[in-house]
């Protein structure tokens, strides 16, 4: 009897210690609050009113009444929301950034590197095992990162679309601060998170919609999206954005997370046409139609912004919705063929030459 009590005590102490270990980063993970000049700038933004950032077209977030139904659905048919075989990951070979080329390396989910006319831009780097404030719970990676952060080539910019955990990863940011010298380009308010994590103020560039920052011959422009933000209980205290990458002769567009809205046609009219688009096509659901696009809407965005080659992102790496794992790629491929859209669906780590993309081969269907 005494032995069993001692065993239970040891187990309880071990579990308690594990919980303390897992929670130690939680306050920092939540990020920082904008104060001083940063807060003043936020309050002067046309997108900010009533203490929050607002969409140009209002977006309905997940209703509380829908949560029981979503929870029940999440507990069923879970096998279909994961691949049955390992995701094929390609380790990209080091390559010089061609001064006249345009290449995209997709690392999984929304993390990607755009090499545009001699400049390298890293989008939404998430290298952690979970996209969560906790090391023990939350969506876990379905495949390893194709390359360690320390093996990335020198970057010219690191771009963040918004502050959700699957796009703004504290641990990845901390590593990139040490490994790279590039500035972090973020929407308004997100700089407060970076500042709390020790990113030097000189490396933080905060932009409102339609503001730009130039790095050499490359112009980066924060453009509108239809989404929301928040790392804790409070919402919409930081801005979200899509991004335009404009070189001397080549252009790329990244949608970030977004619902479909007419603003994309306006982006296309002002900044397009684009040689390549990276568009969110996954993690959608009937309960949140305004903040994440279904694949058909993603293809429509590509058309609206006047894109050339489309590369679907925001799928394959984390299980964040109730649809089948392979469904985003299947539906995107079908809609792209119906609308005559050029499409590339790379494996994680695969470097795509925008001028000579690989044919779509349905690789994901073989492991779904």
For each residue, the residues with C-beta under 8 A, 3 or more apart:
1: 4 5
2: 5 6
3: 6 7
4: 1 7 8
5: 1 2 8 9
6: 2 3 9 10
7: 3 4 10 11
8: 4 5 11 12
9: 5 6 12 13
10: 6 7 13 14
11: 7 8 14 15
12: 8 9 15 16
13: 9 10 16 17
14: 10 11 17 18
15: 11 12 18 19
16: 12 13 19 20
17: 13 14 20 21
18: 14 15 21 22 136
19: 15 16 22 23 136
20: 16 17 23 24
21: 17 18 24 135
22: 18 19 134 135 136
23: 19 20 26 134
24: 20 21
25: 28 29 133 135 170
26: 23 29 30 133 134
27: 30
28: 25 31 170 196 197
29: 25 26 133 165 170 231
30: 26 27 133 231 232
31: 28 163 168 170 192 193 196 197 231 232
32: 192 193 195 196
33: 192 237
34: 38 39 42 189 191 192 237 238
35: 38 39 192
36: 39 40
37: 40 41
38: 34 35 41 42 189 191 192 206
39: 34 35 36 42 43
40: 36 37 43 44
41: 37 38 44 45 188 206
42: 34 38 39 45 48 188 189 239
43: 39 40 48
44: 40 41 48
45: 41 42 48 53 188 208 239
46: 208 209
47: 53 54 188 208 209 239
48: 42 43 44 45 52 53 54 188 239
49: 52 54
50: 54
51: 237
52: 48 49 235 236 237
53: 45 47 48 188 189 229 236 237 238 239 240
54: 47 48 49 50 58 236
55: 58 59 226 227 228 261
56: 224 226 261 263
57: 226 261 262 263
58: 54 55 290
59: 55 226 227 228 259 290 291
60: 63 288 289 290
61: 228 235 288 290 291
62: 66 67 70 287 288
63: 60 66 67 287
64: 67
65: 68
66: 62 63 69 70 287
67: 62 63 64 70 71
68: 65 71 72
69: 66 72 73 287
70: 62 66 67 73 74 285 287 322
71: 67 68 74 75
72: 68 69 75 76
73: 69 70 76 77 322
74: 70 71 78 322
75: 71 72 78
76: 72 73
77: 73 80 81 322
78: 74 75 81 82
79: 82 84
80: 77 324 325
81: 77 78 319 321 322 323 324 325
82: 78 79 142 319 325
83: 86 87 142 325 326 364 367 368
84: 79 367 368
85: 366 367
86: 83 89 143 367
87: 83 142 143 316 317 347 348 367
88: 347 348 363 367
89: 86 143 144 146 347 348 349
90: 146 347 348 349 350
91: 146 147 349
92: 95 105 146 147 349 350 351
93: 351
94: 151 153
95: 92 103 115 153 351
96:
97: 101 115 118 119 120 153
98: 101 103 115 117 118
99: 117 118
100: 117 249
101: 97 98 115 117 353 355
102: 114 115 116 117 247 250 252 275 276 353 354 355
103: 95 98 114 115 351 352 353 354
104: 112 113 114 115 252 276 278 311 346 351 352 354
105: 92 112 113 115 346 349 350 351 352
106: 111 112 278 311 313 346 348 349 350 352
107: 111 112 113 125 145 146 147 348 349
108: 111 141 143 145 146 316 317 348
109: 124 126 131 166 313 314 315 316 317 318
110: 123 124 126 161 166 167 256 257 278 280 313 314
111: 106 107 108 122 123 124 125 126 127 145
112: 104 105 106 107 122 123 124 254 278 311 313
113: 104 105 107 120 121 122 123 152 155
114: 102 103 104 120 121 123 245 252 254 276 278
115: 95 97 98 101 102 103 104 105 119 120
116: 102 119 121 218 245 247 250 252
117: 98 99 100 101 102 217 218 247 248 249 250
118: 97 98 99 217
119: 97 115 116 156 157 215 216 217 218 247
120: 97 113 114 115 153 154 155 156 157
121: 113 114 116 155 156 157 158 159 218 220 245
122: 111 112 113 125 152 155 157 158 159 176 182
123: 110 111 112 113 114 159 161 243 254 278
124: 109 110 111 112 159 160 161 167 168 256
125: 107 111 122 149 158 169 172 173 176
126: 109 110 111 131 166 167 169 172
127: 111 145 148 149 169 171 172 175
128: 131 141 169 171 172
129: 135 140 141
130: 134 135 137 138 139 140 141
131: 109 126 128 138 139 165 166 169 318 320
132: 135 137 138 139 165
133: 25 26 29 30 138 165 231
134: 22 23 26 130 137 138
135: 21 22 25 129 130 132
136: 18 19 22
137: 130 132 134
138: 130 131 132 133 134 165
139: 130 131 132 166 318 319 320
140: 129 130 318
141: 108 128 129 130 144 145 317 318
142: 82 83 87 316 317 318 319 325
143: 86 87 89 108 316 317 348
144: 89 141
145: 107 108 111 127 141 148 149
146: 89 90 91 92 107 108 348 349
147: 91 92 107 151 152 349
148: 127 145 151
149: 125 127 145 152 172 175 176 179
150: 175 179
151: 94 147 148
152: 113 122 147 149 155 179 180
153: 94 95 97 120
154: 120 180 181 182
155: 113 120 121 122 152 158 176 180 182
156: 119 120 121 182 215 216 218
157: 119 120 121 122 182 183 184 185 215 218 220
158: 121 122 125 155 176 180 182 183 184 185
159: 121 122 123 124 184 185 186 220 243 254
160: 124 163 167 168 184 185 186 187 190
161: 110 123 124 167 187 225 240 241 242 243 254 256 257
162: 167 168 187 190 225 227 229 238 239 240 241 256 257
163: 31 160 167 168 189 190 193 229 230 231 238 240
164: 167 168 229 230 231 257
165: 29 131 132 133 138 168 169 231
166: 109 110 126 131 139 169 318 320
167: 110 124 126 160 161 162 163 164 256 257
168: 31 124 160 162 163 164 165 173 190 193 231
169: 125 126 127 128 131 165 166 172 173
170: 25 28 29 31 173 174 193 197
171: 127 128 174 175
172: 125 126 127 128 149 169 175 176
173: 125 168 169 170 176 177 184 194 197 199
174: 170 171 177 178 197 198
175: 127 149 150 171 172 178 179
176: 122 125 149 155 158 172 173 179 180 182
177: 173 174 180 197 198 199 200 203
178: 174 175
179: 149 150 152 175 176
180: 152 154 155 158 176 177
181: 154 203
182: 122 154 155 156 157 158 176 203
183: 157 158 203 204 205 213 215
184: 157 158 159 160 173 191 194 199 203 204 205
185: 157 158 159 160 205 207 213 220 222 243
186: 159 160 190 191 194 204 205 206 207
187: 160 161 162 190 206 207 208 222 238 239 240 241
188: 41 42 45 47 48 53 191 206 207 208 238 239
189: 34 38 42 53 163 192 206 229 237 238 239
190: 160 162 163 168 186 187 193 194 206 238 239
191: 34 38 184 186 188 194 195 204 206
192: 31 32 33 34 35 38 189 195 196 238
193: 31 32 163 168 170 190 196 197 231 238
194: 173 184 186 190 191 197 199 204
195: 32 191 192 198 199 201 204
196: 28 31 32 192 193
197: 28 31 170 173 174 177 193 194
198: 174 177 195
199: 173 177 184 194 195 203 204
200: 177 203 204
201: 195 204
202:
203: 177 181 182 183 184 199 200
204: 183 184 186 191 194 195 199 200 201
205: 183 184 185 186 213
206: 38 41 186 187 188 189 190 191
207: 185 186 187 188 211 212 213 221 222 241
208: 45 46 47 187 188 211 222 239
209: 46 47 222 223 224 239 241
210: 221 222 223 224
211: 207 208 221 222
212: 207 219 220 221 222
213: 183 185 205 207 219 220
214: 218 219 220
215: 119 156 157 183 218 220
216: 119 156
217: 117 118 119 247 248
218: 116 117 119 121 156 157 214 215 245 246 247
219: 212 213 214 244 245 246 247
220: 121 157 159 185 212 213 214 215 243 244 245 246
221: 207 210 211 212 243 244 246 271
222: 185 187 207 208 209 210 211 212 239 241 242 243
223: 209 210 241 242 243 244 263 267 271
224: 56 209 210 241 242 261 263 266 267
225: 161 162 240 241 242 255 256 257 258 263
226: 55 56 57 59 258 259 260 261 263 290 291
227: 55 59 162 240 256 257 258 259 291
228: 55 59 61 235 236 240 291
229: 53 162 163 164 189 235 236 237 238 239 240
230: 163 164 233 234 235 236 237 238
231: 29 30 31 133 163 164 165 168 193
232: 30 31
233: 230
234: 230 237
235: 52 61 228 229 230
236: 52 53 54 228 229 230
237: 33 34 51 52 53 189 229 230 234
238: 34 53 162 163 187 188 189 190 192 193 229 230
239: 42 45 47 48 53 162 187 188 189 190 208 209 222 229
240: 53 161 162 163 187 225 227 228 229 256 257 258
241: 161 162 187 207 209 222 223 224 225 256
242: 161 222 223 224 225 253 254 255 256 258 264 267
243: 123 159 161 185 220 221 222 223 253 254 256
244: 219 220 221 223 251 252 253 267 271 274
245: 114 116 121 218 219 220 251 252 253 254
246: 218 219 220 221 251 271
247: 102 116 117 119 217 218 219 250 251
248: 117 217
249: 100 117
250: 102 116 117 247 275 354
251: 244 245 246 247 271 272 273 274 275
252: 102 104 114 116 244 245 274 275 276 277 278
253: 242 243 244 245 267 271 272 274 276 277 278 305 307
254: 112 114 123 159 161 242 243 245 277 278
255: 225 242 258 264 277 278 279 280 293 298 301
256: 110 124 161 162 167 225 227 240 241 242 243 280
257: 110 161 162 164 167 225 227 240 280 291 292 314
258: 225 226 227 240 242 255 261 280 291 292 293 301
259: 59 226 227 289 290 291 292 293 297
260: 226 264 293 297 300 301
261: 55 56 57 224 226 258 264
262: 57 265 266
263: 56 57 223 224 225 226 266 267
264: 242 255 260 261 267 268 300 301 304 305
265: 262 268 269 304 305
266: 224 262 263 269 270
267: 223 224 242 244 253 263 264 270 271 272 304 305
268: 264 265 271 272 273 274 304 305 306
269: 265 266 272
270: 266 267
271: 221 223 244 246 251 253 267 268 274 305
272: 251 253 267 268 269 305 306 307
273: 251 268 305 306 307 308
274: 244 251 252 253 268 271 277 305 306 307 308
275: 102 250 251 252 308 309 354
276: 102 104 114 252 253 307 308 309 310 311 354
277: 252 253 254 255 274 301 302 305 307 308 309 310 311
278: 104 106 110 112 114 123 252 253 254 255 311 312 313
279: 255 293 298 299 301 302 307 310 311 312 313
280: 110 255 256 257 258 283 292 293 298 312 313 314
281: 284 293 294 295 298 312 313 314 315 328 329 331 332
282: 292 295 312 313 314 315 316 320 321 323 328
283: 280 292 314 315 318 320 321
284: 281 288 289 292 293 294 295 321 323 328
285: 70 288 289 292 321 322 323
286: 289
287: 62 63 66 69 70
288: 60 61 62 284 285 291 292
289: 60 259 284 285 286 292 294
290: 58 59 60 61 226 259
291: 59 61 226 227 228 257 258 259 288
292: 257 258 259 280 282 283 284 285 288 289 314 321
293: 255 258 259 260 279 280 281 284 297 298 301
294: 281 284 289 297 298 331
295: 281 282 284 298 299 312 327 328 331 332 335
296: 299 300 331 335
297: 259 260 293 294 300 301
298: 255 279 280 281 293 294 295 301 302 310 312 332
299: 279 295 296 302 303 310 332 335 336 339 341
300: 260 264 296 297 303 304
301: 255 258 260 264 277 279 293 297 298 304 305
302: 277 279 298 299 305 307 310 341
303: 299 300 306 307 339 341
304: 264 265 267 268 300 301
305: 253 264 265 267 268 271 272 273 274 277 301 302
306: 268 272 273 274 303
307: 253 272 273 274 276 277 279 302 303 310 341
308: 273 274 275 276 277 342 354
309: 275 276 277 342 343 344 352 354 357
310: 276 277 279 298 299 302 307 332 336 341 342 343 344
311: 104 106 112 276 277 278 279 343 344 345 346 352
312: 278 279 280 281 282 295 298 315 328 329 332 343 345
313: 106 109 110 112 278 279 280 281 282
314: 109 110 257 280 281 282 283 292 328
315: 109 281 282 283 312 328 329
316: 87 108 109 142 143 282 325 328 329 348 364
317: 87 108 109 141 142 143 348
318: 109 131 139 140 141 142 166 283
319: 81 82 139 142 325
320: 131 139 166 282 283
321: 81 282 283 284 285 292
322: 70 73 74 77 81 285
323: 81 282 284 285 327 328
324: 80 81 327 368
325: 80 81 82 83 142 316 319 364 368
326: 83 329 330 364 365 368
327: 295 323 324 330 331
328: 281 282 284 295 312 314 315 316 323 331 332
329: 281 312 315 316 326 332 333 345 364
330: 326 327 333 334 364 365
331: 281 294 295 296 327 328 334 335
332: 281 295 298 299 310 312 328 329 335 336 343 345
333: 329 330 336 337 343 345 360 362
334: 330 331 337 338
335: 295 296 299 331 332 338 339 341
336: 299 310 332 333 339 341 342 343
337: 333 334 340 341 343
338: 334 335
339: 299 303 335 336
340: 337
341: 299 302 303 307 310 335 336 337
342: 308 309 310 336 357
343: 309 310 311 312 332 333 336 337 360
344: 309 310 311 352 357 358 360
345: 311 312 329 332 333 360 363 364
346: 104 105 106 311 349 350 351 352 358
347: 87 88 89 90 350 363
348: 87 88 89 90 106 107 108 143 146 316 317
349: 89 90 91 92 105 106 107 146 147 346
350: 90 92 105 106 346 347 358
351: 92 93 95 103 104 105 346
352: 103 104 105 106 309 311 344 346 357 358
353: 101 102 103 356 357
354: 102 103 104 250 275 276 308 309 357
355: 101 102
356: 353
357: 309 342 344 352 353 354
358: 344 346 350 352 361
359:
360: 333 343 344 345
361: 358
362: 333 365 366
363: 88 345 347 366 367
364: 83 316 325 326 329 330 345 367 368
365: 326 330 362 368
366: 85 362 363
367: 83 84 85 86 87 88 363 364
368: 83 84 324 325 326 364 365
